[in-house]
Amino acid sequence: MTQITLEAVDYKADDAKEKFVQSLRDTGFGVLKNHPVEQASVQAIYDKWQGWFDQDPIIKEQSLYNKGTQDGFFPARISETAKGFTQKDIKEYFHYYPWGQCPKSYKAQLDEYYQATTEFAAELLSWIEALSPPEVAVNYQEPLSSMIDGSDQTLLRVLHYPPFVGDEEVGAIRAAAHEDINLITILPAANEPGLQVRLKDGQWIDVPSDFGYLIVNIGDMLQEASGGYFPSTSHRVINPEGADMSKSRISLPLFLHPRPDVILSKRHTAKSYLHERLTELGVI
């Protein structure tokens, strides 16, 4: 059996588009290096938000999320429970939308990253569309890149996996196996390893975590729009071991969501699909 591995594709290479889209097709994930998302910008966000998460919980909960709009801080006690699991993930996070709440001194930095990375995501969606077979592309109700134009649903999550202290729930992990809901997710490699993806044969493999790499994965909405041609594959963040148990892990996924009115398939608009999945997750 051929061992499948995820290898970083050089964004500047002549065959980058083909290699990247083929990786998405094979595994649901693609990894880029030498891309336009600035490493220094990512590191600055990691550094600043580590300080925010290290604050007293009482201060953090002044930014507690709004249930109806899902913007703001989600403490570990109300973190997500992955579909099919009973234990909550060991994490806390802040949901940033340009229109939503955000501590004043943190907003400009996040907004600059949000806008730049959303623009880059549109380019990657155009790659995916260009290399979709005609029988797949014909079902796209509009260009994939235009599905996110004017969307106020694209979400930047500042995600913190706290150090282990010994009282974690038995069986809980940092992020249980799950699929993303959106079109694609853009994720700079985190400051600690742990991300894995499940292949078609059921084996789990590590996603390259070299700092400076950019990880992209297919979400359920693109799987729906492509009739399953691009797979939304399960991924997880496993628990650290040894000395790494005392380390925080921060990551910065940008979930690219289409406008609510976008028709994904005969079954779903983006709005109906999102509502169905958020209900399953128990967050609405």
Residue pairs with C-beta under 8 A, 6 or more apart in sequence:
1 201
4 26
4 27
4 199
4 205
5 205
6 23
6 27
6 29
6 31
6 197
6 205
6 206
6 207
6 208
7 23
7 31
7 208
8 31
8 32
8 33
8 208
8 210
8 213
9 16
9 19
9 20
9 23
9 30
9 31
9 32
9 33
10 16
10 32
10 33
10 34
11 32
11 33
11 34
11 35
11 36
12 34
13 19
16 32
17 127
17 130
17 131
18 131
20 30
20 32
20 124
20 127
20 216
21 30
21 127
21 128
21 131
23 29
23 30
23 31
24 30
24 128
24 216
24 217
24 218
24 230
25 229
25 230
25 231
27 197
27 199
27 231
27 233
28 197
28 217
28 218
28 230
28 231
28 232
28 233
28 235
29 197
29 207
29 215
29 216
29 217
29 218
29 233
29 235
30 215
30 216
30 217
31 207
31 208
31 213
31 214
31 215
31 216
32 213
32 214
32 216
33 210
33 212
33 213
33 214
35 120
35 214
36 116
36 120
37 116
37 117
37 120
37 186
37 188
37 214
38 116
39 188
39 211
39 212
41 112
41 113
41 116
42 113
42 188
42 252
43 211
44 109
45 109
45 110
45 113
45 158
45 252
46 191
46 250
46 252
48 106
48 109
49 94
49 106
49 158
49 160
49 250
50 160
50 248
50 250
52 60
52 94
52 103
52 106
52 158
53 60
53 92
53 160
53 162
53 248
53 250
57 75
60 73
60 75
60 92
61 73
61 75
63 72
63 73
63 94
63 101
63 102
63 103
64 72
64 73
64 75
65 71
65 72
65 73
65 74
65 95
66 72
66 100
66 101
67 284
69 97
69 100
70 95
70 155
70 278
70 283
70 284
71 95
71 96
71 97
71 99
71 100
71 101
72 94
72 95
72 100
72 101
73 92
73 93
73 94
73 95
74 80
74 92
74 93
74 94
74 95
75 92
76 88
76 90
76 91
76 92
76 162
77 88
79 88
79 89
79 90
79 91
79 92
79 93
80 88
80 89
80 91
80 178
80 281
80 283
81 87
81 88
81 89
81 176
81 281
81 282
82 89
82 175
82 176
82 177
82 178
82 281
83 178
83 280
83 281
84 177
85 176
85 177
87 169
87 170
87 171
87 172
87 173
87 176
88 169
88 172
89 172
89 173
89 174
89 175
89 176
90 161
90 162
90 164
90 168
90 169
90 172
90 173
90 174
90 239
91 159
91 160
91 161
91 162
91 174
91 175
92 160
92 162
93 157
93 158
93 159
93 160
94 102
94 157
94 158
95 155
95 156
95 157
96 102
96 110
96 114
96 155
96 156
96 157
96 158
97 152
97 154
97 155
97 156
98 111
98 114
98 152
99 152
102 110
110 156
110 158
113 156
113 252
114 154
114 156
114 254
117 156
117 186
117 254
118 148
118 154
118 254
118 256
120 186
121 148
121 184
121 186
121 254
121 256
122 145
122 148
122 149
123 145
124 184
124 186
124 216
125 143
125 144
125 145
125 147
125 148
125 183
125 184
125 256
126 143
126 144
126 145
128 144
128 184
128 222
128 230
129 137
129 140
129 143
129 144
129 145
132 140
132 226
132 229
132 230
133 229
136 226
136 227
136 229
139 225
139 226
139 227
139 265
140 225
140 226
141 225
141 262
141 263
141 264
142 262
144 183
144 222
144 225
147 183
147 258
147 259
147 262
147 270
148 154
148 183
148 256
148 257
148 258
148 259
149 259
150 259
151 257
151 258
151 259
153 257
153 258
153 259
153 260
153 270
153 274
154 182
154 254
154 255
154 256
154 257
155 182
155 254
155 255
155 257
156 252
156 253
156 254
156 255
157 252
157 253
157 254
157 255
158 250
158 252
159 250
159 251
159 252
159 253
160 248
160 249
160 250
161 174
161 175
161 192
161 194
161 237
161 248
161 249
161 250
161 251
162 248
163 245
163 246
163 247
163 248
164 239
164 240
164 245
164 246
173 236
173 237
173 238
173 239
174 194
174 237
174 238
174 239
174 249
175 235
175 236
175 237
176 236
177 198
177 234
177 235
177 236
178 234
178 235
178 236
179 219
179 220
179 232
179 233
179 234
179 235
180 217
180 218
180 219
180 220
180 232
180 255
181 219
181 220
181 221
181 255
181 257
181 273
181 274
181 277
181 278
182 219
182 220
182 221
182 222
182 255
182 256
182 257
182 258
183 219
183 221
183 222
183 225
183 256
183 257
183 258
184 216
184 217
184 218
184 219
184 222
184 256
185 216
185 217
185 219
185 253
185 254
185 255
185 256
186 214
186 215
186 216
186 253
186 254
186 256
187 195
187 214
187 215
187 216
187 217
187 251
187 252
187 253
187 254
188 213
188 214
188 215
188 251
188 252
189 208
189 209
189 210
189 211
189 212
189 213
189 214
189 215
190 209
190 249
190 250
190 251
190 252
191 211
191 248
191 249
191 250
191 251
192 209
192 240
192 244
192 247
192 248
192 249
193 206
193 209
194 209
194 237
194 238
194 239
194 240
194 249
195 206
195 207
195 209
195 215
195 235
195 236
195 237
195 251
196 204
196 205
196 206
196 207
196 235
196 236
196 237
196 238
197 204
197 205
197 207
197 217
197 233
197 234
197 235
198 204
198 233
198 234
198 235
198 236
199 205
199 233
200 231
204 236
207 215
207 235
208 215
217 232
217 233
217 235
218 230
218 231
218 232
218 233
219 232
219 255
219 256
220 232
220 273
220 277
221 257
221 258
221 264
221 270
221 273
222 230
222 232
223 230
223 231
223 232
224 264
224 265
224 267
224 268
224 273
225 264
225 265
227 265
237 249
239 245
240 247
240 249
257 270
257 274
258 264
258 270
259 270
260 269
260 270
260 271
260 274
261 269
261 270
261 271
262 269
262 270
263 269
264 270
264 273
268 276
275 284
278 284
